[in-house]
Each structure stands twice: as C-alpha cells, then as structure tokens.
Amino acid sequence: MNVLIVGSGGREHAIAYCVAKSDKADKIYCTPGNAGIAEYAECAPIGAMEFEKIVAFAKEKSVDLVIVGMDDPLVGGLVDELEAAGIRTFGPRKNAAVLEGSKAFSKDLMKKYNIPTAAYENFADADKALSYLETAKFPIVLKADGLALGKGVLICSTLEEAKEGVKTIMLDKKFGSAGNEMVIEEFMTGREVSVLSFVDGNTIKTMTSAQDHKRAGDGDTGLNTGGMGTFSPSPFYTKEVEEFCDKHIYQATVDAMKAEGRPFKGVIFFGLMLTEEGPKVLEYNARFGDPEAQVVLPRMKNDILEVVEACIDGTLDKVNLQFEDNAAVCVVLASEGYPVSYEKGLPISGLEEFKKHDGYYCFHAGTKLADGKLVTNGGRVLGITAKGKDLKEARANAYAATEWVQFDNKYMRHDIGKAIDEA
C-alpha cells in the first residue's frame, strides 16, 4: 500500500522507520518531512495545516493510508477532511482529538467519569482566576487550555508567581489563543510515567512505558521544552500500577469518550503521576509522544501497519501487541539556546556511524538538506536512541552515540535516565 505520514519531527521519523520495515508498505510519502525521513519517504513541502493540499496530494499519489503524527492537524480536523475524501486515516477525528486540544474538556471528562486526576478549576476570565489564587494552596500549576507545543504549563511556588503566570497566559497571550481559557490545578508530587496506547474506539492496548525529561537543563532545571530525552521502560511502572491503571484509567477513558459521542481511534498518550494516593492522570495527548515514540516504537515487535489498520477497522482486540524484553534511551541533541532562541543552518556530521551499529538510531527532529548538505533547522535537532539489555546499558550506549554526532552549538542534557540509578 501507499502510505502518507503527516509531520516533520523525530516522532514522524520513528513512525517512518517502522512503516519502512513493514511488508505492507510499497511507497511512503511524508508532508512536510525532514532530511532523515527522506531516507524512507518521498517528502513534499506541504505544511501539516494545509489540509486541502494534503488531501489533493493523497489523491494524486493514490495514497491508501494516512498516518497523522502531529497534534495541531489532529485537533484541527485533518482526519475528518481525509475521511470525507474517502481516504483511510489513522488518528482521532476532531471531536475526539479535543481530548488533547482542550485541557478544560479533558479535566471535566475525568471528573464526570471518576478518572483519577488532580483537583482543578477552569477559568475563562483572568480576574476570576486571580481571585481564586488568593485562597489557593502553593505550589500550584497553571495550564493554558489549548495546544502550546508542550510549553503551556507553569508551576508557581508563590502567589506573586501565579499572578504573573495568569498575566503571561491569559492577558499577554504568550501561548496565543491556547490561553483564552486556563486550568488551575493542584500540584502533584511523585514519579511521572508516560504510557502510549493504541485505541480502536472500543478496545485499548497499551504499549511499553516510558519517561520524558521536559526541562531544558540538567537536574530538571530551566524552561519547559518539547522534551530533552526519554527512557523505556520505566522501572517505576510496576505490575501493581499497571493493574490499577487498567481498571481505573485506560479503559475508563475510552469508554468515557464513546459515551460522550466522541469515539476515539488512534493513539492516546497517558501522562501519569504516581502519587502517594495512587496513579493520577496529568494529561492526555491524542498522538504518539515526542520523544517517547523514539524509544517505544523501536522496541515494538508488531508490524505497525497491521496495528494501525486494526485500530481503523475496530479489530484491535485480535492484535497481540508485543515489545522486546530490553530497554531504550533517547538523548535529544538540541541547538544551544533552545527553547528560546537558537541558530539554524549549522552543518551536521557523523551520522554515517549509525549505519554501522545495530540497535542505534538517529531520529531527525529539526534538520534539512541545504545544497545537498545536512544542516540544523530547529531547536531540537536529533534524537539519539540506543537499545541495551537493560536501562543502564541503553543509557551508556545512547550517550556514547551522541559523541558520533557533531555540529556547532550542540547542546544536550547529561542526566537522561539518571532516575534509573535510583530505582
């Protein structure tokens, strides 16, 4: 079959890598893609939000299946547009992608269906939010309601910080229209775990666990980013935790969406906090995480296209989802200055080493080809992933592989997966 992947980051590169391994894939396309994806796919310079052009391209190339990787087009309704044109598409429709598109919606859903999450209030009025904060307990969490590239969350230790946060989100509109509404949430403590899952509207099959590192600096310091690295599996995601989540969170979420007339087909990402009172949902995403996909997908044994088609067809219950009994770690190589300001167009070298070693991957996030040369084209440039028999070996392998890659202003965290040593 002819497959089109929509997106341009490391997540889409990981998806393209898996699709390329499938016997079902004849020709792979990607819009807009990047220099790494171009190794597997024919890339076309069409933006992920250019819906009409994507539909026309899919028709022109006789595409049989579209996989939408990014959040913006999912929340914007690209799946609906493609399906209306008769094109099979993997991902939630607009009315289901609201699970990620509106934090206020997802919090209200959890409250209505008794899915464990932090206490919260929603606000569409900045003055009411400021009044609420006068009696709040600190620290506290402020979240822009809409999509903000993983950066619309502020953790405030004092009333003054929180007031400034309301100004940032709702008045100054630092995150644009995402800040038209805001969630104020209790601050939860515990280990964070990410669990991705395939969903067909009724059945849910969870993938192996992972953990992301959001802050820019070592020791979880600095600004929130789209993610500076991940490891999989999480040693903190025990059998007991999994059983609790199976019973109270995973299927409950799928059933809740169906009950609301918003059946969900695609990937639900569960961001969990393992609190003293038990696991609670921090957030939902309506697609593969980035960079979680870069450690989860290389460990998946199944043919990704078989699983994706089962989700579309409602036959996921017949799939035996399996993952390798090993571990993977991804270290993001970013440009110095990310996530604020950074230089682009810097030459990259050393990637030929990855072709010489099994179990090592270089997923492109912000790259492009300029005059035939590979250069940086974003804040997060590459995701260096390596497998190992356990997490410590995978971590050592990943950091060793970061030394193969060179570009000016290369920046990375040096403590990705350090929590492994404490498990």
C-alpha positions as CSV (number, residue, x, y, z in Angstrom):
1,M,0.0,0.0,0.0
2,N,1.0,3.7,-0.4
3,V,1.3,5.4,3.0
4,L,1.4,9.1,3.8
5,I,2.8,10.4,7.1
6,V,1.9,13.9,8.2
7,G,4.6,15.7,10.3
8,S,8.2,16.7,10.3
9,G,9.7,15.7,13.7
10,G,11.5,12.9,15.4
11,R,8.2,11.2,16.1
12,E,7.4,11.1,12.4
13,H,10.9,9.8,11.7
14,A,10.3,6.9,14.2
15,I,6.9,6.2,12.5
16,A,8.5,6.2,9.1
17,Y,11.3,3.8,10.2
18,C,8.6,1.4,11.4
19,V,6.4,1.8,8.3
20,A,9.5,1.1,6.1
21,K,10.0,-2.2,7.9
22,S,6.5,-3.4,7.0
23,D,5.9,-5.8,4.2
24,K,2.7,-4.0,3.6
25,A,4.3,-0.7,2.6
26,D,5.0,-0.1,-1.1
27,K,5.6,3.6,-1.3
28,I,6.0,6.0,1.6
29,Y,5.3,9.8,1.4
30,C,5.7,12.5,4.1
31,T,4.4,16.0,4.3
32,P,6.5,18.0,5.0
33,G,9.0,15.5,6.4
34,N,12.7,16.2,7.2
35,A,16.1,15.2,6.0
36,G,16.0,11.9,8.0
37,I,12.5,10.9,6.9
38,A,13.6,11.5,3.3
39,E,15.7,8.3,3.6
40,Y,12.5,6.3,3.7
41,A,9.9,8.5,2.1
42,E,9.3,11.0,-0.7
43,C,8.8,14.3,1.1
44,A,6.6,17.1,-0.2
45,P,6.8,20.7,1.0
46,I,3.2,20.8,2.3
47,G,2.6,22.2,5.8
48,A,0.8,20.0,8.3
49,M,-2.0,22.5,8.5
50,E,-2.5,22.8,4.7
51,F,-5.4,20.4,4.7
52,E,-6.7,21.0,1.1
53,K,-3.2,20.5,-0.3
54,I,-2.7,17.3,1.8
55,V,-6.0,15.8,0.6
56,A,-5.1,16.7,-3.0
57,F,-1.6,15.2,-2.6
58,A,-3.0,12.0,-1.1
59,K,-5.4,11.6,-4.1
60,E,-2.7,12.4,-6.6
61,K,-0.4,9.8,-5.2
62,S,-3.1,7.2,-4.8
63,V,-2.4,7.0,-1.0
64,D,-4.1,4.1,0.7
65,L,-3.4,5.1,4.3
66,V,-2.5,8.3,6.0
67,I,-0.9,8.4,9.5
68,V,-1.2,11.9,11.2
69,G,1.6,12.3,13.6
70,M,1.2,15.9,14.9
71,D,-1.3,17.4,17.4
72,D,-2.2,20.6,15.5
73,P,-3.7,18.9,12.4
74,L,-5.5,16.3,14.5
75,V,-7.1,18.9,16.7
76,G,-7.8,21.0,13.6
77,G,-9.8,18.1,11.9
78,L,-7.4,16.8,9.2
79,V,-8.7,13.2,9.8
80,D,-12.3,14.4,9.1
81,E,-11.2,16.1,5.9
82,L,-9.3,13.0,4.7
83,E,-12.1,10.6,5.6
84,A,-14.6,12.8,3.8
85,A,-12.4,12.4,0.7
86,G,-12.6,8.6,1.1
87,I,-9.0,8.2,2.4
88,R,-8.3,5.8,5.2
89,T,-6.7,7.7,8.0
90,F,-5.1,6.8,11.4
91,G,-5.8,9.3,14.1
92,P,-8.7,10.7,16.1
93,R,-11.4,12.8,14.4
94,K,-11.7,16.4,15.5
95,N,-14.4,15.7,18.1
96,A,-12.1,13.1,19.8
97,A,-8.8,15.0,19.4
98,V,-10.3,17.6,21.8
99,L,-9.0,15.2,24.5
100,E,-5.7,16.9,23.9
101,G,-6.9,20.1,22.3
102,S,-8.7,21.3,25.4
103,K,-7.3,20.7,28.9
104,A,-10.6,22.1,30.3
105,F,-12.5,19.4,28.4
106,S,-10.2,16.6,29.5
107,K,-10.3,17.6,33.2
108,D,-14.1,17.9,33.1
109,L,-14.3,14.4,31.4
110,M,-12.2,12.9,34.2
111,K,-14.3,14.5,36.9
112,K,-17.5,13.3,35.3
113,Y,-16.3,9.7,34.9
114,N,-14.3,9.4,38.1
115,I,-10.9,9.0,36.4
116,P,-8.2,9.9,39.0
117,T,-6.6,13.3,38.4
118,A,-5.5,16.4,40.3
119,A,-8.1,18.8,41.8
120,Y,-8.7,21.8,39.5
121,E,-10.8,24.7,38.3
122,N,-11.3,26.1,34.8
123,F,-11.2,29.8,34.1
124,A,-12.1,31.9,31.0
125,D,-11.8,35.2,33.0
126,A,-8.4,36.4,34.2
127,D,-9.9,38.4,37.1
128,K,-11.8,35.3,38.4
129,A,-8.6,33.3,38.1
130,L,-6.7,35.9,40.2
131,S,-9.4,35.9,42.9
132,Y,-9.2,32.1,43.1
133,L,-5.5,32.2,43.6
134,E,-5.8,34.4,46.7
135,T,-7.1,31.4,48.6
136,A,-5.1,28.7,46.8
137,K,-2.5,26.4,48.3
138,F,1.0,26.6,46.8
139,P,2.8,25.4,44.8
140,I,0.1,25.3,42.1
141,V,0.0,24.6,38.4
142,L,-1.3,26.8,35.6
143,K,-2.1,25.3,32.3
144,A,-3.1,27.0,29.0
145,D,-6.2,25.2,27.8
146,G,-5.1,24.7,24.2
147,L,-2.1,23.4,22.3
148,A,1.2,25.1,23.2
149,L,4.0,22.8,21.9
150,G,4.3,21.2,25.4
151,K,5.2,24.6,26.9
152,G,1.9,26.0,28.2
153,V,2.3,24.7,31.8
154,L,3.6,26.9,34.6
155,I,4.5,25.6,38.1
156,C,4.2,28.5,40.5
157,S,5.6,28.4,44.0
158,T,4.1,31.7,45.3
159,L,1.1,33.9,44.9
160,E,3.2,36.5,43.1
161,E,4.5,33.9,40.6
162,A,1.0,32.7,40.0
163,K,-0.4,36.2,39.3
164,E,2.4,36.7,36.9
165,G,1.5,33.4,35.3
166,V,-2.1,34.4,34.8
167,K,-0.9,37.6,33.1
168,T,1.5,35.5,30.9
169,I,-1.1,33.0,29.8
170,M,-4.4,34.9,29.7
171,L,-3.5,38.6,29.2
172,D,-0.1,38.7,27.4
173,K,-1.2,35.6,25.4
174,K,2.3,34.2,25.4
175,F,0.8,30.9,24.1
176,G,-1.6,32.6,21.7
177,S,-5.3,31.5,21.7
178,A,-4.3,28.5,23.8
179,G,-4.5,30.9,26.7
180,N,-8.1,32.0,26.1
181,E,-9.1,29.6,28.8
182,M,-6.9,28.3,31.6
183,V,-6.8,25.4,34.1
184,I,-5.6,26.0,37.6
185,E,-4.6,22.6,39.1
186,E,-3.3,21.3,42.4
187,F,0.5,20.5,42.3
188,M,1.0,16.7,42.5
189,T,4.3,15.1,43.6
190,G,5.6,11.7,42.6
191,R,7.2,9.9,39.7
192,E,6.0,10.7,36.2
193,V,5.4,7.9,33.7
194,S,4.2,8.1,30.1
195,V,2.1,5.2,28.7
196,L,1.1,5.3,25.0
197,S,-1.8,3.1,23.8
198,F,-3.5,2.0,20.6
199,V,-7.3,2.5,20.6
200,D,-10.0,1.4,18.1
201,G,-13.0,3.2,19.6
202,N,-13.7,0.3,22.0
203,T,-10.6,-1.7,22.7
204,I,-7.4,-0.3,24.1
205,K,-3.9,-1.9,24.0
206,T,-1.2,-0.2,26.0
207,M,2.4,0.0,24.7
208,T,5.5,-0.3,26.9
209,S,6.0,2.5,29.4
210,A,8.4,5.5,29.1
211,Q,9.5,8.6,30.9
212,D,10.2,12.0,29.4
213,H,12.5,14.8,30.6
214,K,10.8,18.2,29.9
215,R,13.1,20.7,31.4
216,A,16.0,22.2,29.3
217,G,18.7,21.8,31.9
218,D,20.3,19.0,34.0
219,G,18.6,18.3,37.3
220,D,15.3,19.3,35.8
221,T,16.2,23.0,35.8
222,G,15.4,25.7,33.2
223,L,12.5,26.2,30.9
224,N,9.9,23.5,29.8
225,T,10.7,22.1,26.4
226,G,9.1,19.7,24.0
227,G,11.2,17.0,25.6
228,M,15.0,16.6,26.0
229,G,15.1,12.8,26.2
230,T,13.3,9.7,27.3
231,F,13.8,6.1,28.5
232,S,11.7,3.0,28.2
233,P,10.5,1.0,30.1
234,S,10.0,2.9,33.4
235,P,11.2,0.9,36.4
236,F,8.5,2.7,38.4
237,Y,5.7,1.4,36.3
238,T,5.1,-1.8,38.3
239,K,2.6,-4.6,37.7
240,E,0.5,-3.1,40.6
241,V,0.5,0.3,38.9
242,E,-0.4,-1.2,35.6
243,E,-3.3,-3.1,37.1
244,F,-4.7,0.0,38.8
245,C,-4.5,2.0,35.6
246,D,-6.1,-0.8,33.5
247,K,-9.0,-0.8,35.9
248,H,-9.5,2.9,36.7
249,I,-7.9,4.9,33.9
250,Y,-7.2,3.3,30.5
251,Q,-10.5,1.6,29.6
252,A,-12.4,4.2,31.6
253,T,-11.1,6.9,29.3
254,V,-12.0,5.0,26.1
255,D,-15.5,4.3,27.5
256,A,-16.0,7.9,28.6
257,M,-15.1,9.2,25.1
258,K,-17.5,6.7,23.5
259,A,-20.3,7.7,26.0
260,E,-19.8,11.3,25.1
261,G,-20.3,10.6,21.4
262,R,-16.6,11.1,20.6
263,P,-15.3,7.6,19.9
264,F,-11.5,7.7,19.9
265,K,-9.5,5.9,17.2
266,G,-5.7,6.4,17.2
267,V,-3.1,6.8,19.9
268,I,-3.9,8.0,23.4
269,F,-0.9,9.1,25.4
270,F,-1.4,8.9,29.2
271,G,0.8,11.2,31.2
272,L,0.6,9.7,34.7
273,M,1.8,10.9,38.1
274,L,2.5,8.1,40.6
275,T,1.3,9.9,43.8
276,E,1.1,8.6,47.3
277,E,-2.7,8.2,46.8
278,G,-2.1,6.1,43.6
279,P,-1.6,6.9,39.9
280,K,-3.4,10.0,38.6
281,V,-3.7,11.5,35.1
282,L,-1.5,14.5,34.5
283,E,-2.5,15.0,30.9
284,Y,-3.8,13.2,27.8
285,N,-2.3,13.6,24.3
286,A,-4.1,12.4,21.2
287,R,-1.0,11.0,19.3
288,F,2.4,9.4,19.8
289,G,4.6,11.4,22.2
290,D,7.8,13.1,21.0
291,P,10.4,11.9,22.0
292,E,8.5,8.9,23.6
293,A,7.9,7.4,20.2
294,Q,11.6,7.3,19.6
295,V,12.1,4.8,22.5
296,V,8.8,2.9,22.3
297,L,8.4,2.2,18.6
298,P,11.9,0.7,18.1
299,R,11.0,-1.9,20.8
300,M,7.7,-2.9,19.2
301,K,7.7,-6.3,17.6
302,N,4.4,-5.9,15.6
303,D,4.1,-4.7,12.1
304,I,2.9,-1.1,12.7
305,L,0.6,-1.1,9.7
306,E,-1.2,-4.2,10.9
307,V,-1.8,-2.5,14.3
308,V,-2.9,0.8,12.7
309,E,-5.3,-0.9,10.3
310,A,-6.8,-2.8,13.3
311,C,-7.4,0.5,15.0
312,I,-9.2,1.9,12.0
313,D,-11.2,-1.3,11.4
314,G,-12.2,-1.8,15.1
315,T,-10.4,-5.2,15.3
316,L,-7.7,-4.3,17.8
317,D,-9.0,-7.0,20.2
318,K,-7.5,-9.5,17.8
319,V,-4.0,-8.0,17.9
320,N,-1.4,-9.4,20.3
321,L,0.7,-6.3,20.9
322,Q,4.3,-7.2,21.8
323,F,7.5,-5.4,22.8
324,E,11.1,-6.6,23.1
325,D,12.4,-7.6,26.5
326,N,15.1,-4.9,26.6
327,A,15.4,-1.1,27.1
328,A,15.9,2.1,25.1
329,V,17.2,5.6,25.9
330,C,16.9,8.7,23.7
331,V,19.0,11.8,24.2
332,V,17.9,14.9,22.3
333,L,20.7,16.9,20.7
334,A,19.4,20.5,20.6
335,S,20.8,23.8,19.5
336,E,22.3,26.0,22.3
337,G,19.6,28.5,23.4
338,Y,16.6,26.2,22.8
339,P,13.7,26.6,23.7
340,V,14.1,30.4,23.4
341,S,16.4,31.4,20.5
342,Y,19.0,29.5,18.6
343,E,20.9,29.5,15.3
344,K,19.9,27.4,12.3
345,G,21.7,26.2,9.3
346,L,24.7,24.7,11.1
347,P,26.3,21.7,9.3
348,I,25.9,18.2,10.9
349,S,28.4,15.4,10.6
350,G,29.0,11.9,11.9
351,L,25.6,10.2,11.1
352,E,27.2,7.5,9.0
353,E,28.3,5.8,12.2
354,F,24.7,4.7,12.9
355,K,24.6,2.5,9.8
356,K,27.5,0.5,11.2
357,H,25.8,-0.4,14.5
358,D,22.6,-2.4,15.2
359,G,20.3,-1.1,17.9
360,Y,21.4,2.6,17.4
361,Y,19.1,5.2,15.8
362,C,19.4,8.8,14.9
363,F,15.9,10.3,14.6
364,H,15.8,13.7,12.9
365,A,13.7,16.4,14.5
366,G,15.0,19.8,13.2
367,T,17.1,19.1,10.1
368,K,17.1,19.9,6.4
369,L,19.2,19.5,3.3
370,A,20.8,22.7,2.0
371,D,22.7,22.4,-1.2
372,G,23.0,18.6,-0.6
373,K,24.4,19.1,2.9
374,L,22.7,18.2,6.2
375,V,22.1,21.2,8.4
376,T,20.2,22.1,11.6
377,N,16.7,23.5,11.1
378,G,15.2,23.7,14.6
379,G,15.7,23.8,18.4
380,R,15.6,20.1,18.9
381,V,17.8,18.8,16.1
382,L,18.3,15.0,16.6
383,G,17.1,12.2,18.9
384,I,19.9,9.8,19.6
385,T,18.4,6.5,20.6
386,A,20.1,3.3,21.6
387,K,18.9,-0.1,22.9
388,G,20.5,-2.2,25.6
389,K,19.7,-5.4,27.6
390,D,18.7,-3.1,30.5
391,L,18.3,0.7,31.1
392,K,21.8,1.2,32.3
393,E,23.3,-0.4,29.2
394,A,20.9,1.5,26.9
395,R,21.8,4.8,28.6
396,A,25.5,4.2,28.3
397,N,25.0,3.3,24.6
398,A,22.9,6.3,23.9
399,Y,25.4,8.7,25.4
400,A,28.3,7.0,23.6
401,A,26.4,7.5,20.3
402,T,25.9,11.3,21.0
403,E,29.7,11.6,20.6
404,W,29.5,10.4,17.0
405,V,27.5,13.5,16.0
406,Q,29.0,16.9,15.6
407,F,27.5,20.4,14.9
408,D,28.3,23.8,16.3
409,N,26.3,24.8,19.4
410,K,25.3,21.2,20.1
411,Y,23.6,21.0,23.5
412,M,22.1,18.1,25.5
413,R,21.2,17.1,29.0
414,H,23.7,14.7,30.6
415,D,21.2,13.1,33.1
416,I,18.6,11.5,30.9
417,G,17.5,8.3,32.6
418,K,19.5,9.1,35.8
419,A,16.4,8.1,37.7
420,I,17.2,4.6,36.6
421,D,20.1,4.5,39.1
422,E,17.6,5.3,41.9
423,A,15.1,2.6,41.1
